[in-house]
């Protein structure tokens, strides 16, 4: 039996075992398999491992999407997590190449995926509060929001959770150095049913450039440690 002789349900099941690139390659072989590739039922879950993957034409965004994960664990992600005022010209140029990539993609999700239930972002150093706030507004069914090492996230996102996260059950803001204890306490107060986790966030050094006085106070300590 040729693969194209299988019914649509079987083909969808087979496609579900393939990664995005393999699905795209198989879809190029014939019109019937292309139709299977374009079936929204195939795209309820999307996992990405770098910002570059978001630009590939090997997936489909639509109302069927319920679970989305963008996790960047490359060594290069460390550059994006450096405080902006500490970056050299090479590091700034590197970040500029993909600064808006994840935000632009999430805006597409806001417009096309109203049934999203879970979003995980890790190592996405350029994701902004405005983008997450808009997503919370446009995806009212969101139950799980996990942000890890997203250094531009501040208390503005936590405030958006209290305003628009009516369906939210789980919130993780781990290693997000620009949120504060006050922001976390407000979430606990306004959303007591939300399971909140903030590992090494509110006590980390924020992105604001230290004042000269603060830097002078730090200098003797460093010398003493040496």
C-alpha positions as CSV (number, residue, x, y, z in Angstrom):
1,X,0.0,0.0,0.0
2,X,1.2,3.5,-0.9
3,X,1.2,6.1,1.9
4,X,-1.3,8.2,0.0
5,X,-3.8,5.4,0.1
6,X,-4.2,5.8,3.9
7,X,-7.1,7.7,5.1
8,X,-6.8,11.3,6.5
9,X,-6.9,10.2,10.2
10,X,-4.0,7.7,9.7
11,X,-1.9,10.3,7.8
12,X,-2.5,12.9,10.6
13,X,-1.3,10.3,13.1
14,X,1.8,9.5,11.1
15,X,2.6,13.2,10.6
16,X,2.3,13.7,14.4
17,X,5.5,11.7,14.9
18,X,7.6,13.9,12.6
19,X,9.4,17.1,13.5
20,X,8.5,20.3,11.6
21,X,11.2,20.0,9.0
22,X,10.2,16.4,8.2
23,X,6.6,17.3,7.9
24,X,7.4,20.1,5.5
25,X,9.6,17.8,3.3
26,X,6.9,15.1,3.1
27,X,4.3,17.7,2.3
28,X,6.3,18.7,-0.8
29,X,5.9,15.2,-2.4
30,X,2.2,15.4,-3.3
31,X,-0.9,17.5,-3.0
32,X,-2.7,15.1,-0.7
33,X,0.2,15.2,1.9
34,X,0.3,19.0,1.6
35,X,-3.3,19.1,2.6
36,X,-2.5,17.0,5.7
37,X,0.4,19.3,6.5
38,X,-2.0,22.2,6.4
39,X,-4.6,20.6,8.6
40,X,-4.9,22.7,11.8
41,X,-5.4,19.6,13.9
42,X,-1.8,18.8,13.3
43,X,-0.6,22.0,15.0
44,X,-2.0,22.1,18.5
45,X,1.5,22.0,19.9
46,X,4.7,23.9,18.8
47,X,8.2,23.7,20.2
48,X,11.0,25.9,19.1
49,X,14.6,25.8,20.1
50,X,16.0,29.1,18.8
51,X,14.6,32.4,17.5
52,X,15.8,31.4,13.9
53,X,13.2,28.6,13.9
54,X,10.4,31.1,14.1
55,X,11.1,32.4,10.6
56,X,11.0,29.0,8.9
57,X,7.9,28.2,6.8
58,X,7.5,24.7,8.3
59,X,4.6,25.1,10.6
60,X,1.0,26.5,10.8
61,X,-0.4,29.0,13.2
62,X,-4.1,29.0,13.9
63,X,-6.9,28.6,16.5
64,X,-5.9,24.9,17.0
65,X,-2.7,25.9,18.8
66,X,-2.9,25.3,22.5
67,X,0.7,24.7,23.7
68,X,3.6,26.9,22.6
69,X,7.2,26.7,23.8
70,X,10.2,28.8,22.7
71,X,13.3,27.7,24.7
72,X,16.7,29.0,23.7
73,X,19.5,27.3,25.6
74,X,22.5,28.2,23.3
75,X,25.6,29.8,24.7
76,X,24.7,32.8,22.5
77,X,21.6,33.5,24.7
78,X,24.0,34.8,27.4
79,X,24.7,37.8,25.2
80,X,21.0,38.8,25.1
81,X,20.9,38.5,28.9
82,X,23.7,41.0,29.5
83,X,22.5,44.3,30.8
84,X,22.2,46.7,27.9
85,X,24.5,49.3,29.4
86,X,27.3,46.7,29.7
87,X,27.2,45.4,26.1
88,X,30.0,46.2,23.7
89,X,29.3,47.1,20.0
90,X,29.7,43.5,18.8
91,X,27.2,42.3,21.4
92,X,24.7,45.0,20.5
93,X,25.0,44.2,16.8
94,X,24.4,40.5,17.6
95,X,21.2,41.4,19.6
96,X,19.9,43.8,17.0
97,X,19.8,41.0,14.4
98,X,17.0,39.2,16.2
99,X,15.8,41.7,18.8
100,X,12.2,41.7,17.5
101,X,12.0,38.1,16.3
102,X,10.2,36.6,19.3
103,X,8.0,39.6,19.9
104,X,6.9,39.7,16.3
105,X,6.1,36.0,16.4
106,X,4.1,36.4,19.6
107,X,2.1,39.2,18.1
108,X,1.1,36.7,15.3
109,X,0.1,34.3,18.1
110,X,-2.0,37.0,19.7
111,X,-3.9,37.6,16.4
112,X,-4.3,34.0,15.3
113,X,-4.3,31.7,18.3
114,X,-7.1,32.7,20.8
115,X,-7.3,29.2,22.3
116,X,-3.7,29.1,23.6
117,X,-3.6,27.3,26.9
118,X,0.1,27.2,27.7
119,X,3.1,29.4,26.9
120,X,6.7,28.7,27.9
121,X,9.5,31.2,27.1
122,X,13.1,30.5,28.2
123,X,16.1,32.5,27.3
124,X,14.1,35.0,25.3
125,X,16.0,38.0,26.5
126,X,14.2,40.5,24.2
127,X,10.6,39.7,25.1
128,X,8.8,42.8,26.4
129,X,6.1,43.5,28.9
130,X,3.9,45.0,26.2
131,X,4.0,41.8,24.2
132,X,3.1,39.5,27.1
133,X,0.3,41.9,28.2
134,X,-1.2,41.8,24.8
135,X,-1.0,38.0,24.7
136,X,-2.8,37.8,28.1
137,X,-5.6,40.0,26.7
138,X,-5.9,38.1,23.4
139,X,-5.6,34.6,24.8
140,X,-8.1,34.6,27.6
141,X,-8.0,30.8,28.0
142,X,-4.3,30.8,29.0
143,X,-3.7,28.6,32.0
144,X,0.0,28.3,32.2
145,X,2.6,31.1,31.7
146,X,6.2,30.1,32.3
147,X,8.9,32.8,31.8
148,X,12.6,31.8,32.5
149,X,15.6,34.1,32.0
150,X,13.4,36.7,30.2
151,X,15.4,39.7,31.5
152,X,13.2,42.5,30.1
153,X,10.1,41.3,32.0
154,X,9.2,43.6,34.8
155,X,6.3,44.2,37.3
156,X,4.3,45.4,34.3
157,X,3.8,41.8,33.3
158,X,2.8,40.9,36.8
159,X,0.3,43.7,36.8
160,X,-1.1,42.4,33.5
161,X,-1.5,39.0,35.1
162,X,-3.7,40.5,37.8
163,X,-5.8,42.4,35.2
164,X,-6.2,39.9,32.3
165,X,-5.1,36.5,33.6
166,X,-8.5,35.3,34.7
167,X,-7.9,31.8,33.6
168,X,-4.3,31.6,34.7
169,X,-3.5,28.7,37.1
170,X,0.3,28.6,37.0
171,X,2.8,31.5,36.7
172,X,6.6,31.0,36.7
173,X,8.9,33.9,36.5
174,X,12.3,32.3,37.2
175,X,15.6,34.2,36.7
176,X,13.7,37.3,35.6
177,X,15.9,39.9,37.3
178,X,13.8,43.0,36.7
179,X,10.7,42.0,38.7
180,X,10.4,43.0,42.3
181,X,9.1,41.5,45.6
182,X,6.3,44.0,45.6
183,X,5.2,42.9,42.2
184,X,5.2,39.2,43.3
185,X,3.3,40.1,46.5
186,X,0.7,41.9,44.4
187,X,0.1,38.8,42.3
188,X,-0.3,36.7,45.5
189,X,-2.8,39.2,46.9
190,X,-4.9,39.7,43.7
191,X,-4.6,36.1,42.4
192,X,-4.4,33.8,45.4
193,X,-5.5,30.8,43.3
194,X,-2.5,31.1,40.9
195,X,0.4,28.8,41.6
196,X,3.3,31.3,41.6
197,X,7.0,30.4,41.4
198,X,9.8,32.9,41.2
199,X,13.2,31.3,41.5
200,X,16.0,33.8,41.9
201,X,14.1,36.7,40.4
202,X,13.3,39.5,42.8
203,X,16.7,39.4,44.5
204,X,18.8,39.6,41.4
205,X,20.6,42.7,40.1
206,X,18.3,44.8,37.8
207,X,19.2,46.3,34.5
208,X,19.4,49.9,35.7
209,X,22.9,51.2,35.4
210,X,24.4,51.6,39.0
211,X,25.0,55.1,40.2
212,X,28.6,56.1,40.7
213,X,28.2,56.0,44.5
214,X,27.0,52.4,44.3
215,X,29.9,51.4,42.1
216,X,32.4,53.0,44.5
217,X,30.9,51.2,47.4
218,X,31.2,47.9,45.6
219,X,34.9,48.4,44.7
220,X,36.4,47.9,48.1
221,X,34.4,44.7,48.5
222,X,35.8,43.3,45.2
223,X,39.3,44.2,46.2
224,X,38.8,42.5,49.6
225,X,37.6,39.4,47.9
226,X,40.6,39.3,45.6
